[in-house]
């Protein structure tokens, strides 16, 4: 099911939790809503679900205007961070619940429900555990039961709000891989909320980066990581450093001096680069500063550099250096970004 979100605004006591949000989600797509706390991710998910209604704007499911439809009418499945399984029901009863409470006429026969539950158990790799109660399951297993329960009603769209947030790192990783496979097998349009960028980049077809109730950028993992469209996206996703610069006659100047980088145009702006996109340099035209800390990573090192800023606190940047490069604590390091982006003011 394709979902189209048109110019949505959502206010709580006049506070705009969402401000002019538009997004087209293709049928069968796996979409991540990624952003810091308070950026509006959950609010957007709740509006798609029909748990809340927009102050302005419209939401379409396919061609149908669903903006004022109820949750039931929208037929969406959702799973929250804190799996709300019924504790007094077995796994099988939890999964079949949504079907059993359907009004008579639309309720499948008992035998049909049993068949569907068994199919779903198989799909979430929990066959054999149907008679267990939630407290006899691990956190990851409970979350898979919650997913199976959401899927039982054959939803048009699957909505997940930090579904793995409460689990430990290893289980999270396993469930991530599992969810991707599950999605590829079932082909449901799926929207999930996360503030974990690794999760978003690894799992999603497209990542929607949100900040302060707005969409900053929508794109593939490569788009948002390699081609961030705004200073916010550049600094929110991955590691980066930032320096104020001037562009003059096709060259980049920092503190009035060329640093060996060409950049078209003229004006002032901020230079952004990632630690891995830097090379050490002996050239006169380069950035330089004092190494204040060094950390060993698996195959390389990260050096923290303070660049003097007369009369003010130094600029702090981080660069990745080869293990045996002569970059020592307290020494001076000279380097140039090899990939960068200048956002003009
Ligand atoms: P988190 O990652 O912390 O869950 P989020 O990105 O999901 O954050 P939302 O929960 O969508 O953010 O909240 C967006 C903004 O709207 C926040 O400033 C929040 O305080 C506000 N907000 C959300 N729900 C309500 C509500 N029911 N009443 C008043 N303000 C609300």
Boltz pocket constraint, residues with backbone or C-beta under 6 A from the ligand:
constraints:
  - pocket:
      binder: B
      contacts: [[A, 12], [A, 13], [A, 16], [A, 17], [A, 35], [A, 36], [A, 37], [A, 38], [A, 39], [A, 40], [A, 41], [A, 42], [A, 43], [A, 44], [A, 195]]
      max_distance: 6.0
